C-alpha cells in the first residue's frame, strides 16, 4: 500500500497517530509512528509494524498487520477499514519490542461522522465502568441485543456478587421482545444470560435455536463459547453429546462458519473417525495459509494428519514452521506472547515432532527433539505437563537405536516423578543394561530408597518464599512449612477450569486424611470478601489463602490453574499448568513418590 502524506498527522506530538480520528467504514486510515518523539519506544532500526484488530458489528474479530514505510520524518502507511467494523485498535511493534503506550482504540462513526455505528461501544464494556458504556450503546441502538450478550458476559466476571440479579432483570426484558425479534443477537443474549444464571437447560434451548437458524454467524460462536464454559464450570464435564452432534453437522456443512474455527469444537471433534479428513482440511488449511491460526492451535492440523497416518511430511513441515515463528519472534509479537507461552507451546510442538520421528523411524531426530523440549521445560511450570510424556518417547527412541542404558535413565526419571508403570519398562531391559545390582529386586529397592530423597524429572529449584493470609485472617508463610510437602494450587474465582477441578482436588485431600507432613494450599489473587461470597455456594478442602504479593512473577505464570508440589526442603518437585482430567492421579503419583 502506498503512503499518502498527511501534514496534520505528522505534526501531532506523540509517537503513534491514526487519522482520521472519526473514521467511517470503508475509509482509508493512515497510521504513522514518529521515532523522533521523546516518548517513542521504537527507534526505527528494525521494521515497525501496526497490528490492526477490527471488532466487527456481529461480535467477530478481524486482524491484520501493516508494515510501515518511511515518509518525511515519520514511518507510516494506510489501510482500508473493513466493512462492518464497529471499533478498532492499532498497536505498534517490531519483532522484538512493543510500544504499548503508542497504540490507540477508535470508535467507527456513521458516514456523517456524527454518531458511532451500531456496536461501536461493545469492546469498551471491559473498561472500568461497563454500565455507563453499555448505556451509551443501547441509547443509540436499543435493539442491539448482541450488546446485551456482551454486557452480560462482562458483568458476570467483574461483578460476581451482584450480577445475577441484574442479568435476571435483563432476561425478563429480553423474553418480552422474543417473538417479535428472533435475531441472532437476541438468541445469543438469551442463551448467555440463562447459562450465566445457572439455567443451562434454557441456555441450551436457545443455543440449539441458533444452531438451526444461524449456524455460521459470530453470534452463534460467541453463545457456544460461553455455554461451553459455563457447562464445564458447573459440571466438571465436557459439553453434552447432543451439542456435539450439532457441532459436527456445522463443522462439515459450514467450514467457513465462525464456530467451525473454535478450538473447543476442534477438541471435541478431532477424534471422531466418522468425520472425513477433507472436512478438517476445509476448516483448518485456510487458517494456516492466511496466518490466522492461534499460537496455541498450531498443532491442530498436524495432529489430524498423525491420527490418520497420512501426510506426515506435511505435518512435520507445519510443526517446524510453527516452532520457527516462535523463535524468530513473529508469533511472539504478533500475538503478544511471553517466555511462559514459549515454554508451553514449543515443547508441545516438539512432542508431536517426536511422535512423527518415531513413526518414520528417525530415532536420532526423535532423541534430539525430545531432548530440546525437555531442556526448554526445565524449571518451567509446564514440566509436569510434558516431561512425563516426552521421557517414554525418548526412552523408546534410545531403545530402538540400541542405547538401553540411556533408556533406563529416562525410565528412572519417570519412576521418580511418580510413574509406577515405569517399573515394567525397566524390568524388560534390566538384564541388557550395565547396572551394579545383580537382580531386579535389588535394583527396585535402590530406586525406592533414592525416591525418598529430593528429585524431579529435570532440575530442582527452591520455591520462592511468600507470605499469605487465610480466610480467617491468619498469616501463613511458606518457610514455616519446611519439613512438609506442600501441594500448591494457584487459582481464581473467575477461572472455570479451576472451579471444575475442585471436586477432584477435594477427593485428593480426603485421601490423605490428617497426615501432618502434607499441606494442601490454594492461593488466589481474589479479594477476601469475594472469596467469602464464592464459598457460600462452593466447597474447597485446600487451605485457601490470598494476599501474596507479585504472585504471577513469583511463580512465573500468567495462566490458571497452576499446580506446584514443594518438597520437604523447600524444593520444587513438580509443576503443571492448565486444567487436566488426570489432575488427581498426577498429584497423587508425585505425592506418593516423595512422602
Secondary structure by P-SEA (a helix, b strand, c coil): cbbbbbcccccccccccccccccccccbbbbbbcccccccccccccbbbbbbbbbccccbbbbbbbbbbbcccccccccccccccccbbbbbbccccccccccbbbbbbccccccccccccccccccccaaaaaaaaaaacccaaaaaaaaaaaaaacccccaaaaaaaaaaaaaaaccccccaaaaaaaaaaaaaacaaaaaaaaaaaaaacccccaaaaaaaaaaaaaaaaaccccccaaaaaaaaaaaaacccccccccaaaaaaccccccccaaaaaaccaaaaaaccccccccaaaaaaaaaaccaaaaaaaaaaaaaaaaaaccccccccccaaaaaccaaaaaaaaaaaaaaacaaaaaaaaaaaaaaaacccccccccaaaaaaaaaaaaaaaccaaaaaaaaaaaaaaccccaaaaaaacccccccccccaaaaaaaaaaaaaccccccccccccccccccccbbbbbccccccbbbbbbbbccccaaaaaaaaaaaaaaaaacccccbbbbbbbcccaaaaaaaacccccccccccccccccccccccccbbbbbbcccccccccccccccaaaaaaaaaaaacc
